[in-house]
Each structure stands twice: as C-alpha cells, then as structure tokens.
Amino acid sequence: MDDITWEEPFCGEGASCFRLGTDATGNAYIAIAGEEETPLTDSRDALRRMIIDIKAGKADHLL
C-alpha cells in the first residue's frame, strides 16, 4: 500500500473511531482507528463526494 497520511480519528460517544487518509497517488482511505492496515479504499473524488453528501444531509436517516 502507498504511504498513507492519516488524519486524527473522528470519534463519537460510545462509538468506534474512524480515520480518513490520503496518499500521493490520489487515493482516499477510511479505516477504524487501530485497524488502518485494512482500510476501505477509493479515489479522493469519491471521498470528497461522500463528505459533501453527508454535509448536505443525505445520510441523516442513518442517525
């Protein structure tokens, strides 16, 4: 796997902590904190779209 730059974990109350990361080749990664060796991988564009959609409320039904 390419050298991944991980952000600090995003943690919810009583929930798992998730980490977002990117690499120099345009890939984006999402992993459970502590399990960064097995991330979900997609493009930075896909990660950007997911964040925009979440901010727009498209995942509110999951809360």
C-alpha positions in Angstrom: 0.0 0.0 0.0 1.2 3.5 -0.7 2.4 5.8 2.1 -0.9 7.0 3.7 -1.2 10.3 5.6 -3.9 9.7 8.2 -6.0 12.4 9.8 -6.7 12.3 13.6 -9.5 9.9 14.5 -13.2 11.1 14.4 -14.9 9.6 17.4 -18.5 9.6 18.5 -19.8 8.9 22.0 -19.6 5.2 22.7 -18.8 4.5 19.0 -15.8 3.4 17.0 -13.3 5.9 15.9 -12.8 6.3 12.2 -9.8 7.7 10.4 -9.6 9.3 6.9 -6.4 9.2 4.9 -5.0 10.1 1.5 -1.9 9.2 -0.5 0.2 11.0 -3.1 -1.4 9.0 -6.0 -5.0 10.3 -5.5 -6.4 7.5 -3.3 -8.5 8.1 -0.2 -8.8 5.7 2.7 -11.3 5.1 5.6 -10.4 2.8 8.5 -11.4 2.1 12.0 -8.8 3.6 14.3 -6.3 0.8 15.2 -7.2 -1.1 12.0 -5.5 1.1 9.4 -3.9 -1.9 7.8 -7.3 -2.9 6.3 -8.9 0.3 5.0 -11.7 0.9 2.6 -10.1 2.5 -0.5 -11.5 4.7 -3.2 -10.5 7.9 -5.1 -10.2 11.3 -3.4 -13.1 12.4 -5.6 -15.3 9.7 -4.2 -14.3 10.7 -0.6 -15.0 14.4 -1.5 -18.4 13.5 -2.9 -19.3 11.4 0.2 -18.3 14.2 2.6 -20.4 16.7 0.5 -23.4 14.4 0.5 -23.1 13.8 4.3 -22.9 17.6 4.9 -26.0 18.0 2.7 -27.9 15.7 5.0 -28.1 12.7 2.7 -27.1 10.3 5.5 -29.2 11.8 8.2 -31.5 8.8 8.1 -28.7 6.7 9.5 -28.5 8.7 12.7 
